[in-house]
Amino acid sequence: MLEVELKFQIPASDQEKLYQLFLNKNARLISLYAKYYDTPERHLAQKNISLRQRLEDGHWIQTLKAPSDHSLQRLELETDLGKLENPGLNLEIYQSHAKAKQLLQKALGKQAKNLTVQYETVVQRLVHVVHFNRSEIEVSLDRGEIRHNDKKLAIYEIEFELKQGSVQDLLKFIHPWVQRYHLWLDVRSKAQRGDLLAQDLKIPPAQFASPLKLNPQDSTDHVLKQIINNTLQHLLPNASAIASGQYDSDHVHQTRVAIRRLRSALRVFGDWSKDVHPDWQEQLTQLFRQLGSTRDRDALSEGLLPQLEQAGAPFVQLPRTPEESGIPIDESLRSSDFVELILHLLRFVDQPSKKQKKAGLKKDIAKKLQKLHQQICKDADQFLQLDIESRHRTRKRVKRLRYCVEFVASLYPAQDVKRYLKDLKPAQESLGQYNDLMVAEALFQDMVQRKQKLWFALGWIANEKESVLQQAQQHLEDYSKTAIFW
């Protein structure tokens, strides 16, 4: 079966208030103890699969969970093992379940015999069930900890699980809770957090974009929902890591990429649905800018500054930018505005799709891609004569085209798409280098009156910028000769 559940973290300032709310509602208290199994090499964790045995109300429940294609759903298979003293792991129960059997076989191979307990959870859960519209929603407040040997990790979170009814009701029900208790969405499961604890790690790996498989018979409205869902699966794990304060520059970069992919989808394909809200684009743009200064600083620190030092420039300590002195990025991703935006997008993805108009999906795609392609080719003809803002616009068009091609790639011959993206890549890279140099130049020009040694850096950047600009012109000209595949 599919589990539909959303989990949120609670700011410390609101935890007691929320706890008292559950007590006032006479919520049922359940003591939960769970053992999570995996191999020492983490075969299950690497596939985002969790396998646990949990003691609840005197019964041992064995549960297998795995990802699904939908941002809100997970495969969940529960088996009541009964009132046993301390049952061993029972994999035989999955032999009669084709999907579970296939998942475990693919993840474990011959390693099933090496499954052992990797970490445990001890949780006091307060539960009450709410009937909202035509749906039944279970609201749970979990307080406890994850344990691995002598290491512990605190749990204090709230979960909303749809027991019966519609996802639309679930999402509508959650909205006022977010506003009232400043909840922030956390897609990290207890299993994922436990796996990190067992590895003695604090920071999870960044999530990259995953391929999207489309059906040429689907309506444009349905395809847009699939694309938005795909970008959310990219965005939410990275946003959760940043919101938790346990992240690195890769999470910031991938969050920006996911937001740019989402903005590209809405801008290019947004007219495929009347349910796309015009405010989403502006909200995403503001969020993108908030993350921008951090990404630019990382790009300079990890890329440009080492090149400068290698060229003989004195060591440079980058100053804090005005944006960095404002709202920290982790706060931005915990904000009610961000959570509300995500809930709206999830509601959009879950809405029933409209029927396809007669023109067909691929004809609509061709029209969109052709327009972007021609705009970039026109820019290529006069790139060196464009002003700075227009060059920046060209870079954004190139990225937008790349993301849109990747969204629809499964509908076309793989070799044709691969060749096209290969021809586009040099232009994207050189335009990106040019943008990084422009950012560095603006920053150092602001600093040079206070630090005279930066004149060397500015001279090097000016020379490098001219070289990269010529390179970008050539790459754009080369790209404009490539054959289209749509």
Secondary structure by P-SEA (a helix, b strand, c coil): ccccbbbbbbcccaaaaaaaaaaaaccbbbbbbbbbbbccccccccccccccccccccbbbbbbbbbcccccbbbbbbbccccccccccccccccccaaaaaaaaaacccccccccccbbbbbbbbbbbbbcccbbbbbbbbbbbcccccbbbbbbbbbbbbccccaaaaaaaaaaaaaacbbbbbcccaaaaaaaaaacccccccccbbbbbbbccccaaaaaaaaaaaaaaacaaaaaaaaaccccaaaaaaaaaaaaaaaaaaaaccccccccccaaaaaaaaaaaaaaaaaaaaaaaaccaaaaaaacccbbbbccccccccccaaaaaacaaaaaaaaaaaaaaacbbbbbccccaaaaaaaaaaaaaaaaaaaaaccccccaaaaaaaaaaaaaaaaaaaaccccccaaaaaaaaaaaaaaaaaaaaaaaaaaaaaaaaacccccccaaaaaaaaaaaaaaaaaaaaaaaaaaaaccccc
